[in-house]
Amino acid sequence: MTLSMEVCDVAVQRIRDALQPGITENQLWAVLHETNIAHDGEWIECRLLASGPRTNPWFHECGNRVIEPGDLVGFDTDMIGPNGYLADISRTFLCPGRTPTADQRRLYEIAQEQILTNISVLRPGMSLREFSERCWPVPEEYLPNRYMLMVHGAGMVDEAPAIAYAVDFPSWGYDGVIEENMVLCVESYIGDDGGREGVKLEEQILMTSSGATIMSKTPLVDALTA
């Protein structure tokens, strides 16, 4: 899994380097696939890359839209890399040519806060319900567009457990225990209901005796640098 994530990090940097006005979503997504295959990876579970107004709501797969200066570009790797193991992170970048708007920065900062807060809460021995109750509370204005879950397992593909938001726990959540050596993916999507753009972030972590260790070396903090 570490090797798969290393290949994923190479691919994500290549995506960022290739991101320029005039490239299409499909052309940008192809960078991830080509890098994975060239490094003995296997396949990708989906085609989740969207730009500009197609980032809100989430779950648009890539198409022939031409990416414009100042667009947010979000993607979810869902990459089955070398040896058949999952590398599943999400990043949102800014297409060069314009500085980020105050609204783009606001969305990004909130998504980053959700990811980092929830990672810091994770501990071995904690129940899924306890984590759900202690996690970062999604502000009411972002609840309609929230990601479908907060955390899921990772192995050869997306796997159990799936941890529901506290608001969703009564309808479909189930309990269990977070254990040492689990590999988990922590999710965030922040976008106003009816807003133009949104921000998708995700980190894959290894659960250790002292807490979560982030597996990717692709930083979050400078992602809106034009």
N, C-alpha and C positions, 0 to 999 in steps of 0.2 A: 504493500500500500504506500510505503514511503517512496518507492521508485515511481509508482504511478503518479503520485502528487508532484514529484520533481519534474516529470514530463509535462504535467498540467501547468506548472508554474512557467516553464519555458514557453508553452503555447500561449498563455495569457500575456506574457510580455510581448510576444510576437503580434498578438492581436492589438495590443496598445500601440506598438510601433507602426502597424499597418493602418490604424484608424486615422483617416484623413478625409476631408470633404470630397464627395464624389464617389467613394467606394460604396457598394451596395451591402445590405445586411448579409446576403448569401455569400458574397465574396469574403467578407470579414469572418463569417462562421467557418468557411472552408479552411482558414488558417489553423483553427483548432483541430479539425479533422486531419488535415495533412500532417501536422506536427505529431499527433498521436500515432498515426499509422507509420510514419517514418521512424518512430522510436519503438516499434514493435508493439504498439497498442492495438486494441481490438475494434471497438465500436463505441458509439455514443447513443445514450438512451433517447435523446430528443434533439430538437433544433431551437432551443430557447435563446434567441437573441433578438432584441427589438430596439428600435431607435426612435427618438423624438416622441411624437404623440402615440406611437405604438407601445410605449413603455407603461401606459396606464389605460386600462388595468393590465396586470401582468398575465403572462401565459400566451402571448403572441409568438408563434414560431417565425424564424427569419424568412424574409421574402426579398423581392427586388427593389424595395424602397432605397433610394439614394440618400445616404446620410449627409446631413447639412452641418455647416459650422455652428457650434454651440449646442448641438443635440446631445442629450443624454443617451448613452448606449449601454444597455444592461444585458447580461447573459449569464447562463447557468451551465457549467461545463458538463455535468452528468457523464463523465468520460470513463469508459472502461479501458484502462490503460494496460501496460505490460503485465503479463501473468494473469490478466483477467480480473484485476481489482479496481474498485471505483475510486475516482478522484472527483469530488463533487463540491465545487465552490462557486460562488457568484460574485461578480464585480459589476460596478457601474462606472463607466468612464465618460469624460466629456470630449466630444469631437473638437479638435483644435479649430481656431479661427475666431472665436469669441470668448470672452471671459464668462465664467459661470454667473448666473443671476442669483439674486438673494433667495429666490424661491428654490432654485436647484440646491443651493448650499443648505438651506433649511431642511429639505427632504433628506439630503445625504447625512447631515449631522444626526438627525433623529434615527435613521436606519442604523447608523454606526453605533449610536448609544444603545439601541435594542440588542444588537449582536454582542457587543462587549459586555453589557450588563448580564445577559443570559449566560454567556460563557463563564463569567465569574461566579455565578450561582451554582453551577454544576459541581456535584461532589459524589463520589462513590458511596453507596449505601442510601442515598436519597431516593425516596419513592417518586414515581412519575407525577403523582398528584401533588406531592409537596413541591416539586419543581414548578409545576404549573401555577401553584398558588403564590410562589415567591418570585416569579419571573417579572420582567419589565412590563408594566401595564400599558397596553396600547391605548394612546389617546382616542377619545370617542370619534374624532373626525376621520381617523384612519381605520376604524374597525370594519367598515363595509368592504374595503379592499385588502384586508389583512391576508397574509399568506395562509394556506390551508392548515398549517401546523407550525409548531415552534421548533421541533427537533425531530429528526428521524435517524435511524441506524444506517450504517454503511458497511458493505462487505463486497460481494461481487457485483451488486447493484444496490439501489435503495432498499433498505431492509427495516425490520422492526428493531427497536420500538418506534412508535409514532406518538409523540407527546402533543396533546391538544392544548390550546389556550384555555385558561380557567373558564372563560365564558362559554367555551364549547365542550368542556369536560362532561357536563350532565348529558349531552346528546350523543357523543360518540367516544369520549375519552375512556381509557382503561388504565388500571394501575399496574405497577411493576416496580422493579428496582434498578437503578443505575449502578452498573458494576464496573470495577476496575478492568482496564484493557478493552472496554467497549470503544468502538469508533462511531462517533455521532456527528451529524451535520446540523448546525444551528442556523436557522433561517430568519430572514427579515425581508418584508416588502413594505415600503411606505409610499403611499400615493393618495392624494386627496380624491374623494369620491367626485368624479366628473372633472378632475384636474387634467392638465395637459400632459404631465410627465410623472414618472415614479422612479424609485430607487430600489433595486434588488441587490441584496448582499447575502452571503452565506459563507460560513467557515466550517471546515471539517476538523474535528478535534479527536485526540486520543485521551481517554479518561485514565488518569494516573491516580496513585494513592493520595496525592496532594491537590488534585484538581485537574482542569482541562489544559491540555497542551495543543496549541494550534499547529496543524500539520503543514499548511501552506506558508511559503515565504513571500507571497505576493502581498505587498502592504495595502492597507485600507486608507491610510491617513492622507496621501497625496493624490487620491484618485480623481479629483476634479481639477487638477492642474491642466490648463489649456495648452 
